[in-house]
Amino acid sequence: MTTTEAAPLPTSTGGPDPAVLVRGLRKSYGGKAVLDGLDLEVRRGECFALLGPNGAGKTTTIEVLEGVRRRDAGEVLVLGEDPATAGRSWRARIGVVSQGEGAGQALSVRETLDHFAHHTSTPRPTDELLAAVGLVEKAGTRVARLSGGQRRRLAVALGVQGRPELVFLDEPTTGMDPVARRQFWQLVRDLRAGGTTVLLTTHYLDEAAELADRVGVIAGGRLVEVAPPAELGAPLRRQATVRWQEDGGWRAVPTETPVAVLRDLLAAAPHGEVPGLTVTRPDLEDVYLQLVTTAGGEPR
Ligand SMILES: Nc1ncnc2c1ncn2[C@@H]1O[C@H](COP(=O)(O)OP(=O)(O)OP(=O)(O)O)[C@@H](O)[C@H]1O
């Protein structure tokens, strides 16, 4: 891994100030580099999904941005301030949904939301939050009696209670059932439609494809690619595979010009029929796997 100096933060990116601007972020644990010069820019109002294998450094990155983990080097601006030194007024502008469960156990769901509302200047109404995360039926249940997925929903409600400008969602739907995930996706869409910037980490590529304006892949301590989900790994996506049945077996031809392959096949087909013919291109998962493998982003 290289040890180049962090470039100074640009003062202008050509548009409004980004919500998150990171240059040359480095973090090691016990002498082992996890982040090795990570650059990241999240635009105001977008939903940005950080992808990467287990141990790639997604949570470490989010924690540095939240101001709860110290960095070794690099420059970081979140809503225009350095999280390492920013104060309470800055903290009130961000929302955090971490991987831990957080909320106390003895209070009911409603009491928990009401309790934290007292510490927030313009909280979203508790009933609105309960509906948004699908916990209306559980409003009177003690937190200790919630299932894992229901606790994640409560954590999400608490994270957005203070109407944050920017919300960090670290693996927000882990443990949620498919209905809850879709409900959560709607919540994220609503937040984004209301102008909130969302930075989330996820292992679910369908979630990233569904929600994110752009995705970034962390591997080998750096952001190896950033693009809209449909454009990630564009050169890899150009490669199609034409498959068909021939002489009792399967043939598969990788090609960047599938139409030409099809034309030849059809010309050679006795009755214009090619049994089992399919043309496929790599999907987001195929592209992601290639990116992290190429970048040496195997789990540490
Ligand atoms: N407090 C710590 N002390 C020592 N090592 C740590 C600490 N926190 C994280 N690590 C290590 O740093 C690496 C990155 O961890 P991190 O949690 O940031 O990864 P991640 O991409 O969020 O992983 P996952 O997808 O599994 O949640 C891992 O190898 C982890 O074991």
The ligand as a Gaussian input file, in Angstrom:
#p B3LYP/6-31G(d) Opt

LIG

0 1
 N      -11.775000      -0.802000      17.474000
 C      -11.112000      -1.613000      16.636000
 N       -9.929000      -2.141000      17.026000
 C       -9.237000      -2.949000      16.193000
 N       -9.636000      -3.290000      14.956000
 C      -10.805000      -2.785000      14.533000
 C      -11.612000      -1.919000      15.347000
 N      -12.707000      -1.561000      14.651000
 C      -12.601000      -2.203000      13.450000
 N      -11.461000      -2.931000      13.381000
 C      -11.011000      -3.718000      12.221000
 O      -10.954000      -2.857000      11.098000
 C      -11.412000      -3.518000       9.935000
 C      -12.550000      -2.701000       9.317000
 O      -13.679000      -2.763000      10.161000
 P      -15.035000      -2.038000       9.796000
 O      -16.010000      -2.373000      10.875000
 O      -14.769000      -0.609000       9.516000
 O      -15.404000      -2.773000       8.419000
 P      -16.791000      -2.841000       7.639000
 O      -16.475000      -2.592000       6.214000
 O      -17.799000      -1.966000       8.281000
 O      -17.173000      -4.362000       7.848000
 P      -18.611000      -5.092000       7.921000
 O      -19.132000      -5.114000       6.524000
 O      -18.252000      -6.470000       8.412000
 O      -19.480000      -4.344000       8.895000
 C      -11.795000      -4.930000      10.372000
 O      -10.734000      -5.794000      10.072000
 C      -11.993000      -4.809000      11.856000
 O      -11.694000      -6.012000      12.504000

